Amino acid sequence: MTKTRIYKILTYCIATVWIANGLFCKVLNLVPRHEQIVARILGDNYSRPLTIIIGLLEIIMAVWILSGYKTKLNAIAQITVVATMNTLEFILVPDLLLWGKLNSLFASIFISVVYFNEFYLNRKQLK
């Protein structure tokens, strides 16, 4: 399989992660734990609307990924968002995370996949 083909597959997989987390977990509230995390970090008063906004932003991230627009900037944004969110959750609400503090391992793997996909497999744009 060529690098281009692997890049496209990984790009769709990465976008799917953002859509699943944004739409299903947050906007549709199929995983209430996400709203609990927002409530614990940002307060109960507006946790539902804030969770929906976060979910919509994650869906927008997926659209940006699929658009192919400024892919390097997109990868940096993804890495920054995931690292920031997971650091905050690791410190503030580890008891609400699906795998507790082990969540940071999965976040690191996701960050590595995003980095590998954009800065190794998509090297043609570096020239």
TORPA-4810 file (N, C-alpha, C, O; in nm, 3 decimals):
<nodes>
NODE_1_0.084_-0.117_0.000_0.000_0.000_0.000_0.090_0.125_0.000_0.190_0.130_0.071_M
NODE_2_0.052_0.223_-0.080_0.134_0.344_-0.093_0.113_0.439_0.025_0.013_0.432_0.096_T
NODE_3_0.210_0.529_0.042_0.198_0.630_0.147_0.074_0.716_0.127_0.006_0.753_0.223_K
NODE_4_0.045_0.747_0.002_-0.072_0.829_-0.028_-0.200_0.761_0.017_-0.289_0.824_0.075_T
NODE_5_-0.210_0.632_-0.010_-0.330_0.555_0.028_-0.342_0.547_0.180_-0.451_0.565_0.235_R
NODE_6_-0.232_0.520_0.248_-0.233_0.512_0.395_-0.270_0.649_0.453_-0.347_0.658_0.549_I
NODE_7_-0.214_0.756_0.394_-0.246_0.892_0.438_-0.397_0.918_0.430_-0.457_0.970_0.524_Y
NODE_8_-0.457_0.882_0.318_-0.601_0.905_0.300_-0.683_0.824_0.401_-0.779_0.876_0.459_K
NODE_9_-0.646_0.699_0.421_-0.718_0.614_0.517_-0.707_0.672_0.658_-0.808_0.685_0.729_I
NODE_10_-0.585_0.706_0.699_-0.566_0.764_0.833_-0.639_0.898_0.847_-0.692_0.928_0.954_L
NODE_11_-0.641_0.976_0.742_-0.712_1.105_0.746_-0.860_1.081_0.774_-0.920_1.150_0.857_T
NODE_12_-0.920_0.985_0.704_-1.062_0.954_0.728_-1.084_0.899_0.869_-1.185_0.931_0.932_Y
NODE_13_-0.993_0.819_0.917_-1.004_0.764_1.054_-0.995_0.874_1.158_-1.072_0.876_1.254_C
NODE_14_-0.902_0.966_1.140_-0.886_1.078_1.233_-1.012_1.165_1.233_-1.061_1.204_1.339_I
NODE_15_-1.064_1.195_1.115_-1.187_1.275_1.105_-1.304_1.203_1.173_-1.388_1.266_1.236_A
NODE_16_-1.308_1.072_1.159_-1.414_0.992_1.222_-1.408_1.003_1.374_-1.512_1.010_1.439_T
NODE_17_-1.289_1.005_1.429_-1.274_1.021_1.575_-1.336_1.154_1.619_-1.408_1.160_1.718_V
NODE_18_-1.307_1.261_1.545_-1.361_1.393_1.580_-1.512_1.396_1.565_-1.582_1.451_1.650_W
NODE_19_-1.564_1.338_1.458_-1.710_1.335_1.437_-1.778_1.253_1.545_-1.880_1.295_1.600_I
NODE_20_-1.724_1.136_1.575_-1.784_1.050_1.677_-1.787_1.118_1.813_-1.889_1.117_1.881_A
NODE_21_-1.676_1.178_1.851_-1.671_1.245_1.981_-1.759_1.370_1.983_-1.827_1.396_2.082_N
NODE_22_-1.757_1.445_1.875_-1.837_1.568_1.871_-1.986_1.542_1.860_-2.064_1.593_1.941_G
NODE_23_-2.025_1.465_1.760_-2.168_1.444_1.734_-2.231_1.348_1.834_-2.327_1.383_1.902_L
NODE_24_-2.177_1.228_1.841_-2.243_1.124_1.922_-2.222_1.145_2.072_-2.317_1.137_2.150_F
NODE_25_-2.099_1.171_2.112_-2.070_1.181_2.256_-2.118_1.313_2.317_-2.167_1.315_2.430_C
NODE_26_-2.104_1.422_2.242_-2.133_1.553_2.302_-2.266_1.612_2.255_-2.352_1.640_2.339_K
NODE_27_-2.284_1.632_2.126_-2.407_1.696_2.078_-2.530_1.609_2.108_-2.629_1.659_2.161_V
NODE_28_-2.524_1.483_2.074_-2.638_1.393_2.099_-2.640_1.338_2.241_-2.735_1.271_2.280_L
NODE_29_-2.536_1.366_2.318_-2.525_1.328_2.459_-2.540_1.177_2.481_-2.601_1.133_2.578_N
NODE_30_-2.484_1.097_2.390_-2.491_0.952_2.406_-2.390_0.902_2.509_-2.397_0.787_2.554_L
NODE_31_-2.296_0.988_2.546_-2.199_0.956_2.651_-2.204_1.071_2.752_-2.126_1.166_2.741_V
NODE_32_-2.295_1.063_2.851_-2.315_1.172_2.946_-2.189_1.211_3.025_-2.182_1.321_3.079_P
NODE_33_-2.093_1.122_3.033_-1.969_1.150_3.103_-1.900_1.276_3.050_-1.835_1.347_3.125_R
NODE_34_-1.915_1.302_2.920_-1.853_1.421_2.861_-1.912_1.549_2.921_-1.838_1.644_2.950_H
NODE_35_-2.042_1.552_2.938_-2.104_1.669_3.000_-2.064_1.681_3.146_-2.048_1.791_3.197_E
NODE_36_-2.047_1.568_3.214_-2.002_1.570_3.353_-1.861_1.629_3.364_-1.831_1.703_3.457_Q
NODE_37_-1.777_1.596_3.269_-1.640_1.651_3.267_-1.646_1.802_3.250_-1.579_1.876_3.322_I
NODE_38_-1.727_1.848_3.154_-1.742_1.992_3.131_-1.798_2.059_3.257_-1.751_2.166_3.296_V
NODE_39_-1.898_1.997_3.320_-1.959_2.055_3.441_-1.858_2.067_3.553_-1.854_2.168_3.624_A
NODE_40_-1.776_1.965_3.569_-1.678_1.966_3.678_-1.570_2.071_3.652_-1.522_2.134_3.747_R
NODE_41_-1.530_2.090_3.527_-1.421_2.184_3.495_-1.473_2.327_3.483_-1.412_2.421_3.534_I
NODE_42_-1.587_2.346_3.414_-1.635_2.481_3.384_-1.758_2.523_3.464_-1.800_2.638_3.457_L
NODE_43_-1.817_2.430_3.540_-1.934_2.463_3.621_-2.062_2.403_3.565_-2.075_2.379_3.445_G
NODE_44_-2.157_2.379_3.656_-2.284_2.314_3.621_-2.380_2.402_3.541_-2.456_2.351_3.459_D
NODE_45_-2.377_2.532_3.564_-2.479_2.621_3.508_-2.495_2.611_3.357_-2.607_2.611_3.307_N
NODE_46_-2.387_2.603_3.287_-2.393_2.603_3.141_-2.327_2.480_3.080_-2.282_2.484_2.965_Y
NODE_47_-2.320_2.373_3.155_-2.246_2.256_3.106_-2.307_2.197_2.979_-2.233_2.155_2.890_S
NODE_48_-2.441_2.193_2.968_-2.502_2.135_2.848_-2.473_2.220_2.724_-2.425_2.167_2.624_R
NODE_49_-2.502_2.351_2.728_-2.471_2.432_2.609_-2.322_2.431_2.575_-2.285_2.427_2.457_P
NODE_50_-2.236_2.436_2.676_-2.092_2.434_2.650_-2.049_2.300_2.589_-1.963_2.297_2.501_L
NODE_51_-2.108_2.191_2.634_-2.078_2.059_2.578_-2.120_2.053_2.432_-2.049_1.997_2.348_T
NODE_52_-2.235_2.110_2.401_-2.283_2.114_2.261_-2.188_2.198_2.176_-2.154_2.159_2.064_I
NODE_53_-2.146_2.312_2.228_-2.052_2.398_2.153_-1.921_2.324_2.128_-1.868_2.328_2.017_I
NODE_54_-1.870_2.258_2.230_-1.746_2.180_2.213_-1.766_2.072_2.107_-1.680_2.051_2.022_I
NODE_55_-1.881_2.005_2.113_-1.912_1.901_2.014_-1.918_1.958_1.873_-1.866_1.897_1.779_G
NODE_56_-1.983_2.073_1.857_-1.991_2.136_1.725_-1.852_2.176_1.674_-1.823_2.163_1.555_L
NODE_57_-1.768_2.225_1.765_-1.630_2.259_1.726_-1.553_2.135_1.682_-1.471_2.141_1.590_L
NODE_58_-1.579_2.022_1.747_-1.513_1.897_1.707_-1.562_1.853_1.569_-1.484_1.800_1.490_E
NODE_59_-1.690_1.873_1.540_-1.743_1.840_1.407_-1.680_1.932_1.302_-1.646_1.887_1.192_I
NODE_60_-1.664_2.059_1.336_-1.597_2.154_1.245_-1.452_2.110_1.222_-1.401_2.123_1.110_I
NODE_61_-1.386_2.059_1.326_-1.250_2.007_1.309_-1.249_1.894_1.207_-1.161_1.889_1.120_M
NODE_62_-1.347_1.805_1.215_-1.355_1.693_1.120_-1.375_1.745_0.978_-1.314_1.694_0.884_A
NODE_63_-1.460_1.845_0.962_-1.483_1.904_0.829_-1.354_1.966_0.777_-1.320_1.951_0.659_V
NODE_64_-1.282_2.035_0.865_-1.154_2.096_0.826_-1.056_1.988_0.782_-0.987_2.004_0.682_W
NODE_65_-1.050_1.879_0.857_-0.961_1.768_0.821_-0.995_1.716_0.682_-0.907_1.699_0.598_I
NODE_66_-1.122_1.692_0.659_-1.166_1.635_0.531_-1.152_1.733_0.415_-1.140_1.692_0.300_L
NODE_67_-1.151_1.864_0.445_-1.138_1.965_0.339_-0.999_1.966_0.278_-0.982_2.004_0.162_S
NODE_68_-0.898_1.924_0.356_-0.761_1.927_0.307_-0.700_2.067_0.307_-0.594_2.087_0.249_G
NODE_69_-0.767_2.162_0.369_-0.720_2.300_0.373_-0.616_2.318_0.484_-0.643_2.287_0.600_Y
NODE_70_-0.500_2.368_0.448_-0.391_2.396_0.545_-0.373_2.279_0.642_-0.393_2.292_0.762_K
NODE_71_-0.336_2.165_0.585_-0.328_2.041_0.664_-0.224_2.045_0.775_-0.244_1.985_0.881_T
NODE_72_-0.114_2.115_0.753_-0.012_2.124_0.859_-0.066_2.203_0.979_-0.050_2.161_1.093_K
NODE_73_-0.128_2.317_0.952_-0.188_2.396_1.058_-0.297_2.316_1.130_-0.310_2.322_1.252_L
NODE_74_-0.374_2.242_1.052_-0.479_2.158_1.111_-0.420_2.055_1.205_-0.471_2.035_1.315_N
NODE_75_-0.313_1.989_1.164_-0.250_1.888_1.249_-0.197_1.951_1.377_-0.212_1.893_1.485_A
NODE_76_-0.136_2.067_1.366_-0.086_2.136_1.485_-0.202_2.173_1.577_-0.191_2.160_1.699_I
NODE_77_-0.313_2.219_1.520_-0.431_2.253_1.600_-0.484_2.129_1.672_-0.516_2.135_1.791_A
NODE_78_-0.494_2.018_1.600_-0.543_1.894_1.662_-0.454_1.851_1.778_-0.502_1.819_1.886_Q
NODE_79_-0.325_1.852_1.753_-0.229_1.809_1.856_-0.240_1.899_1.979_-0.240_1.851_2.092_I
NODE_80_-0.251_2.028_1.956_-0.262_2.125_2.066_-0.391_2.104_2.145_-0.389_2.102_2.268_T
NODE_81_-0.501_2.089_2.076_-0.632_2.071_2.142_-0.633_1.941_2.222_-0.673_1.942_2.338_V
NODE_82_-0.591_1.832_2.162_-0.593_1.703_2.232_-0.499_1.705_2.353_-0.535_1.657_2.460_V
NODE_83_-0.381_1.760_2.335_-0.286_1.766_2.447_-0.339_1.853_2.561_-0.329_1.816_2.678_A
NODE_84_-0.397_1.967_2.527_-0.452_2.057_2.628_-0.570_1.995_2.700_-0.576_1.994_2.823_T
NODE_85_-0.666_1.942_2.623_-0.785_1.880_2.684_-0.745_1.765_2.777_-0.796_1.755_2.888_M
NODE_86_-0.656_1.682_2.731_-0.620_1.565_2.810_-0.536_1.600_2.932_-0.545_1.533_3.034_N
NODE_87_-0.454_1.703_2.922_-0.378_1.748_3.039_-0.473_1.801_3.146_-0.460_1.768_3.264_T
NODE_88_-0.568_1.884_3.104_-0.667_1.937_3.199_-0.748_1.824_3.264_-0.768_1.822_3.385_L
NODE_89_-0.794_1.732_3.182_-0.875_1.620_3.234_-0.791_1.530_3.326_-0.841_1.484_3.429_E
NODE_90_-0.667_1.506_3.290_-0.578_1.424_3.371_-0.561_1.484_3.511_-0.561_1.412_3.610_F
NODE_91_-0.548_1.615_3.516_-0.526_1.685_3.643_-0.657_1.705_3.721_-0.662_1.681_3.841_I
NODE_92_-0.762_1.748_3.650_-0.884_1.793_3.718_-0.992_1.687_3.738_-1.065_1.691_3.837_L
NODE_93_-1.003_1.592_3.645_-1.115_1.495_3.654_-1.075_1.352_3.613_-1.146_1.290_3.534_V
NODE_94_-0.965_1.300_3.663_-0.922_1.168_3.618_-1.025_1.058_3.649_-1.030_0.956_3.580_P
NODE_95_-1.107_1.079_3.751_-1.209_0.980_3.789_-1.322_0.970_3.687_-1.392_0.870_3.684_D
NODE_96_-1.340_1.072_3.603_-1.446_1.070_3.502_-1.400_1.017_3.366_-1.481_0.997_3.276_L
NODE_97_-1.271_0.997_3.351_-1.218_0.950_3.223_-1.244_0.801_3.206_-1.241_0.725_3.303_L
NODE_98_-1.269_0.759_3.084_-1.303_0.620_3.054_-1.198_0.525_3.108_-1.231_0.422_3.167_L
NODE_99_-1.071_0.557_3.087_-0.962_0.471_3.135_-0.881_0.539_3.245_-0.765_0.505_3.266_W
NODE_100_-0.941_0.634_3.314_-0.870_0.706_3.419_-0.747_0.776_3.365_-0.750_0.832_3.255_G
NODE_101_-0.640_0.773_3.441_-0.518_0.842_3.399_-0.452_0.773_3.279_-0.367_0.832_3.213_K
NODE_102_-0.494_0.649_3.251_-0.443_0.579_3.133_-0.493_0.644_3.004_-0.440_0.619_2.896_L
NODE_103_-0.595_0.728_3.016_-0.646_0.802_2.900_-0.533_0.879_2.830_-0.534_0.895_2.708_N
NODE_104_-0.438_0.926_2.909_-0.328_1.004_2.852_-0.246_0.920_2.753_-0.191_0.974_2.656_S
NODE_105_-0.239_0.790_2.777_-0.170_0.702_2.682_-0.241_0.702_2.547_-0.177_0.713_2.442_L
NODE_106_-0.374_0.689_2.550_-0.451_0.687_2.425_-0.447_0.823_2.355_-0.444_0.830_2.232_F
NODE_107_-0.446_0.930_2.433_-0.433_1.064_2.375_-0.296_1.077_2.307_-0.285_1.135_2.198_A
NODE_108_-0.193_1.025_2.371_-0.058_1.029_2.313_-0.050_0.950_2.184_0.016_0.991_2.088_S
NODE_109_-0.116_0.836_2.182_-0.119_0.755_2.059_-0.190_0.832_1.948_-0.143_0.836_1.834_I
NODE_110_-0.305_0.893_1.980_-0.379_0.971_1.880_-0.293_1.086_1.827_-0.287_1.109_1.707_F
NODE_111_-0.227_1.158_1.918_-0.139_1.267_1.879_-0.028_1.216_1.787_0.005_1.280_1.687_I
NODE_112_0.028_1.101_1.819_0.134_1.041_1.736_0.083_1.005_1.598_0.154_1.025_1.499_S
NODE_113_-0.038_0.953_1.591_-0.097_0.917_1.460_-0.119_1.043_1.377_-0.088_1.044_1.258_V
NODE_114_-0.172_1.148_1.438_-0.193_1.274_1.366_-0.059_1.327_1.315_-0.048_1.367_1.199_V
NODE_115_0.041_1.327_1.401_0.174_1.375_1.361_0.233_1.291_1.248_0.278_1.346_1.147_Y
NODE_116_0.232_1.160_1.264_0.285_1.068_1.163_0.214_1.087_1.030_0.277_1.092_0.924_F
NODE_117_0.081_1.097_1.036_0.003_1.110_0.915_0.038_1.239_0.839_0.054_1.237_0.717_N
NODE_118_0.049_1.347_0.911_0.069_1.475_0.844_0.214_1.507_0.814_0.245_1.560_0.707_E
NODE_119_0.305_1.476_0.906_0.443_1.520_0.889_0.536_1.411_0.836_0.653_1.438_0.808_F
NODE_120_0.486_1.289_0.823_0.565_1.183_0.759_0.498_1.138_0.629_0.559_1.143_0.522_Y
NODE_121_0.376_1.094_0.638_0.309_1.043_0.519_0.277_1.152_0.417_0.272_1.125_0.297_L
NODE_122_0.255_1.272_0.462_0.218_1.382_0.373_0.335_1.476_0.349_0.317_1.597_0.339_N
NODE_123_0.453_1.422_0.338_0.576_1.502_0.324_0.581_1.584_0.197_0.653_1.684_0.191_R
NODE_124_0.508_1.544_0.095_0.514_1.614_-0.033_0.488_1.764_-0.018_0.537_1.844_-0.098_K
NODE_125_0.408_1.803_0.085_0.376_1.943_0.103_0.484_2.020_0.176_0.475_2.143_0.188_Q
NODE_126_0.586_1.952_0.226_0.694_2.020_0.297_0.790_2.091_0.201_0.865_2.179_0.241_L
NODE_127_0.788_2.052_0.076_0.883_2.108_-0.022_0.837_2.239_-0.077_0.906_2.299_-0.160_K
</nodes>
